[in-house]
């Protein structure tokens, strides 16, 4: 028996399914299923009843969950006392290169230190709702996201966060931009005709059409209802696709060097007020890893303040 197996059991109990537990813990469903079966063999009783309608906990399984929760809480407290918590850093974020660059720089710095193998570092892509649950359950330290920046919208966000015990801190304000190929015919018109974008395909970065857009509030833009859409979820494919076609996308602005390197242009969308900010539990002291990552992220975002 090990702590990881107990964490899997707790996650299955809280989410109601092995599949949802796997998503929450960022592991594969077969890995969780195999770990649970091994634990059942070791203990000599069934923890779960597996049916076509999902899973249910046996009476002994429910008792195990109660003990497992206590063990997990005690282990977290011991890790905090020993200082091991400062070696663990998991940040949640949408795919946005300044965030990725800041995380890469942090890892590069830590690689120069003795004992890098004892760090637990992860940059994980997730949506807003999943991030709230992950942070509130102390399974990540930060969520850095792009959020609506109007005062009434920020107030609504903060109200929602209160229920999860989380706090929003603003880093920088930014406009959203339309991304097009540098040879796109609409760039020949002045002022830029945003209303004509609907005549061209829109490229979205989204893991599933059922999930919300990675940028909160994106669906509110009047011209983001084109006649056709193309969905991709592979790294830089959206940028490459836009650069080579007449399709377009809506995204957070990137440094000017990105435009030249990738053959694209960014057109700021008028009257869009968004922020890049981070969410965390204010009751927990900020660790050195969090502070250093946020400092590096501010450097990566400095082009927005120029």
C-alpha positions as a printed Julia matrix, in Angstrom:
306×3 Matrix{Float64}:
   0.0    0.0     0.0
   1.28   3.49   -0.8
   0.1    7.1    -0.58
  -0.53   7.33   -4.32
  -3.03   4.46   -4.19
  -4.87   6.13   -1.31
  -4.98   9.42   -3.25
  -6.51   7.58   -6.21
  -9.19   6.07   -3.97
 -10.08   9.48   -2.53
 -10.28  11.03   -6.0
 -12.59   8.29   -7.28
 -14.83   8.74   -4.25
 -14.97  12.54   -4.65
 -15.54  12.57   -8.42
 -17.76   9.49   -8.64
 -15.82   7.84  -11.47
 -12.4    6.5   -12.37
 -12.37   8.56  -15.58
 -13.01  11.84  -13.76
 -10.46  10.95  -11.09
  -7.86  10.38  -13.83
  -8.58  13.81  -15.32
  -8.36  15.48  -11.93
  -5.01  13.87  -11.09
  -3.57  14.21  -14.63
  -2.89  10.47  -14.96
  -4.27   7.83  -17.3
  -7.42   5.87  -16.5
  -5.63   2.48  -16.87
  -3.02   3.61  -14.32
  -5.68   4.32  -11.7
  -7.6    1.12  -12.45
  -4.44  -0.97  -12.14
  -3.43   0.7    -8.87
  -6.85   0.09   -7.33
  -6.85  -3.58   -8.34
  -3.4   -4.08   -6.81
  -4.59  -2.46   -3.58
  -7.67  -4.7    -3.51
  -5.45  -7.77   -3.95
  -3.16  -6.61   -1.16
  -6.02  -5.87    1.25
  -8.01  -8.95    0.35
 -11.37  -7.25   -0.26
 -13.17  -5.31   -2.98
 -13.04  -1.53   -2.69
 -15.21  -0.83   -5.73
 -18.18  -2.46   -7.38
 -17.72  -2.0   -11.12
 -20.96  -1.88  -13.12
 -22.07  -0.69  -16.55
 -23.43   2.41  -14.82
 -20.09   3.3   -13.22
 -18.47   2.45   -9.9
 -19.79   2.2    -6.36
 -17.86   1.81   -3.13
 -18.35  -1.26   -0.99
 -18.93  -0.84    2.74
 -15.28  -1.61    3.43
 -14.31   0.69    0.59
 -16.14   3.58    2.2
 -14.36   2.9     5.48
 -11.05   2.88    3.61
 -11.82   6.32    2.14
 -12.23   7.78    5.63
  -8.84   6.44    6.71
  -7.21   7.44    3.4
  -8.3   11.07    3.81
  -6.72  11.23    7.25
  -3.46   9.77    5.94
  -3.33  12.27    3.05
  -3.93  15.21    5.39
  -1.24  14.01    7.82
   1.29  13.52    4.99
   0.63  17.04    3.69
   1.19  18.45    7.18
   4.45  16.52    7.62
   5.73  17.65    4.2
   5.0   21.26    5.11
   6.95  20.92    8.39
   9.96  19.38    6.68
  10.19  22.02    3.97
   9.47  19.52    1.2
   6.44  21.57    0.17
   8.77  24.24   -1.19
  10.15  21.69   -3.68
   6.73  21.05   -5.18
   5.32  23.48   -7.73
   2.41  22.85  -10.07
   1.04  25.71  -12.12
  -2.11  25.58  -14.23
  -2.35  27.79  -17.31
  -3.78  28.06  -20.84
  -1.33  27.65  -23.69
   0.32  31.06  -23.93
   4.03  31.33  -24.72
   4.98  33.96  -22.04
   3.71  31.56  -19.37
   5.51  28.64  -20.96
   8.72  30.69  -21.27
   8.58  31.72  -17.6
   8.15  28.11  -16.5
  11.0   26.97  -18.76
  13.3   29.65  -17.31
  12.37  28.6   -13.76
  13.21  24.97  -14.5
  16.5   25.97  -16.16
  17.51  27.92  -13.04
  16.65  25.03  -10.74
  18.6   22.57  -12.89
  21.74  24.46  -11.89
  21.07  23.65   -8.22
  22.18  20.54   -6.4
  19.32  18.12   -5.79
  17.15  19.06   -8.77
  15.91  15.46   -8.89
  13.96  16.1    -5.67
  11.78  18.81   -7.26
   8.23  18.09   -8.36
   7.52  20.61  -11.15
   4.63  20.66  -13.6
   2.96  23.09  -16.03
  -0.53  21.78  -16.79
  -3.14  22.97  -19.28
  -6.67  23.15  -17.91
  -9.89  25.13  -18.11
 -11.31  27.59  -15.55
 -13.74  25.25  -13.77
 -11.2   22.45  -13.45
  -8.59  24.9   -12.16
 -10.88  26.1    -9.36
 -11.39  22.56   -8.09
  -7.71  21.65   -8.43
  -6.57  24.72   -6.48
  -9.22  24.44   -3.78
  -8.12  20.85   -3.15
  -4.47  21.93   -2.87
  -3.34  19.89   -5.89
  -1.66  22.89   -7.53
  -0.18  26.15   -6.28
  -1.25  28.61   -8.98
  -3.58  29.09  -11.89
  -2.45  31.82  -14.29
  -5.18  32.79  -16.73
  -6.58  35.36  -19.16
  -9.82  36.79  -17.81
 -12.32  39.58  -18.55
 -11.04  42.85  -17.13
 -14.07  45.12  -16.81
 -14.81  46.1   -13.17
 -18.2   44.36  -13.03
 -16.74  41.19  -14.57
 -13.86  41.14  -12.09
 -16.33  41.57   -9.22
 -18.31  38.54  -10.41
 -15.15  36.49  -10.69
 -14.07  37.39   -7.16
 -17.49  36.42   -5.81
 -17.17  33.03   -7.47
 -13.66  32.59   -6.08
 -14.78  33.29   -2.51
 -16.73  30.04   -2.48
 -13.53  28.16   -3.29
 -11.36  30.06   -0.82
  -9.26  31.54   -3.63
  -7.97  35.03   -4.44
  -7.35  36.79   -7.76
  -4.28  38.98   -8.24
  -3.93  41.01  -11.42
  -0.55  41.01  -13.19
  -1.11  43.05  -16.35
  -3.87  44.31  -18.63
  -3.99  43.42  -22.27
  -6.21  43.74  -25.33
  -7.28  40.66  -27.19
  -6.07  40.52  -30.76
  -7.08  39.03  -34.07
  -4.29  36.91  -35.53
  -3.99  36.71  -39.34
  -1.45  35.84  -41.97
   0.72  38.82  -42.9
  -0.64  38.42  -46.46
  -4.32  38.31  -45.47
  -6.44  40.5   -47.81
  -8.26  42.23  -44.92
  -4.97  43.84  -43.87
  -5.18  45.99  -47.0
  -8.25  47.81  -45.65
  -8.14  50.74  -43.24
  -9.57  50.86  -40.68
  -9.47  47.12  -40.2
 -12.93  45.66  -41.09
 -13.61  43.38  -38.12
 -17.13  42.71  -39.37
 -15.74  40.97  -42.48
 -13.95  38.33  -40.42
 -17.14  36.26  -40.43
 -16.54  35.53  -44.13
 -13.33  33.63  -43.29
 -12.83  30.47  -41.2
 -11.97  30.9   -37.53
  -9.33  28.61  -36.01
  -9.89  27.71  -32.36
  -7.54  26.11  -29.91
  -9.77  23.82  -27.85
  -9.39  20.23  -26.65
 -13.09  19.51  -27.17
 -16.02  21.44  -28.66
 -17.9   20.83  -25.38
 -15.29  22.71  -23.35
 -15.34  26.5   -22.9
 -12.77  28.6   -24.81
  -9.38  28.85  -23.05
  -9.83  32.65  -22.87
 -12.78  33.57  -20.66
 -15.27  35.89  -22.34
 -14.12  35.06  -25.87
 -17.61  33.98  -26.89
 -18.9   37.52  -26.17
 -17.05  39.1   -29.1
 -19.57  40.0   -31.84
 -17.45  38.81  -34.75
 -16.46  35.46  -33.23
 -19.45  33.72  -34.85
 -18.01  32.95  -38.29
 -19.63  30.82  -40.97
 -17.08  28.05  -40.38
 -14.7   26.95  -37.62
 -11.62  24.76  -37.47
 -10.55  23.27  -34.13
  -6.98  22.26  -33.31
  -5.35  21.15  -30.07
  -1.73  20.57  -31.07
   0.79  23.09  -29.79
   1.67  25.74  -32.37
  -0.47  24.26  -35.13
  -3.01  27.1   -34.94
  -0.33  29.73  -35.63
   1.12  27.71  -38.5
  -2.31  27.14  -40.0
  -3.21  30.83  -39.84
   0.14  31.86  -41.34
  -0.43  29.63  -44.36
  -4.14  30.25  -45.01
  -6.79  32.98  -44.88
  -8.16  31.7   -41.6
  -7.91  33.77  -38.41
  -8.04  33.41  -34.65
  -8.56  35.44  -31.48
  -5.82  35.31  -28.91
  -3.84  37.19  -26.3
  -1.22  39.41  -27.86
   2.37  38.17  -28.17
   5.67  40.08  -28.52
   6.44  41.7   -31.93
   9.22  39.19  -32.55
   6.58  36.45  -32.65
   4.88  38.14  -35.6
   8.03  38.28  -37.73
   9.13  34.78  -36.83
   5.8   33.15  -37.67
   4.56  35.32  -40.56
   1.46  36.61  -38.77
   0.03  39.98  -37.7
  -1.9   40.95  -34.59
  -4.71  43.51  -34.76
  -5.87  44.76  -31.35
  -9.62  44.45  -30.87
 -11.13  47.8   -29.79
 -12.81  48.05  -26.39
 -11.56  44.7   -25.13
 -10.36  44.86  -21.56
  -8.82  41.66  -20.31
  -6.28  40.86  -17.63
  -3.65  38.26  -17.01
  -3.88  37.31  -13.37
  -3.26  34.42  -11.04
  -5.41  32.52   -8.56
  -4.17  30.96   -5.33
  -5.21  30.17   -1.78
  -4.29  33.3     0.24
  -4.29  31.29    3.49
  -1.19  29.43    2.36
   2.19  31.24    2.51
   3.73  32.04   -0.88
   6.66  29.71   -1.55
  10.0   30.77   -3.1
   9.14  28.8    -6.24
   5.87  30.71   -6.67
   7.58  34.06   -6.12
  10.34  33.3    -8.61
   7.93  32.02  -11.28
   5.74  35.14  -10.97
   8.81  37.39  -11.22
   9.89  35.63  -14.41
   6.35  35.82  -15.78
   6.23  39.58  -15.21
   9.45  39.89  -17.22
   7.94  37.85  -20.06
   4.84  40.09  -20.04
   6.75  43.38  -19.95
   6.11  43.98  -23.67
   2.45  44.68  -22.83
   3.46  47.68  -20.71
   5.72  49.29  -23.31
